[in-house]
Amino acid sequence: ELGWKARETFETGLRKTVHWYLDNRAWWEPLRNRYAGQRLGLAS
């Protein structure tokens, strides 16, 4: 009805996402180094 169509399939979107993370380690690696594996967002 709106004429909207996805530009990516699930597979191509996932592939592009993985490649982005591999190409942008400098962005996410400092975040990973600060995260100790604890569960987040839980009320104490």
C-alpha positions, -999 to 999 in steps of 0.1 A, spaced: 0 0 0 28 24 8 52 12 -19 79 5 7 104 -23 0 133 -34 21 167 -26 5 184 -55 21 175 -91 28 182 -106 62 213 -123 48 228 -92 31 220 -70 61 236 -94 85 267 -97 63 270 -59 61 266 -56 99 294 -82 106 317 -65 81 310 -31 98 320 -45 132 351 -61 117 361 -28 99 354 -6 130 372 -24 158 384 9 172 348 19 179 336 -12 198 367 -27 213 371 -1 241 334 -8 250 341 -45 252 372 -40 274 351 -21 299 324 -47 301 330 -74 327 303 -97 315 277 -87 342 240 -86 333 229 -51 324 196 -33 330 185 -53 361 171 -35 391 192 -40 422 
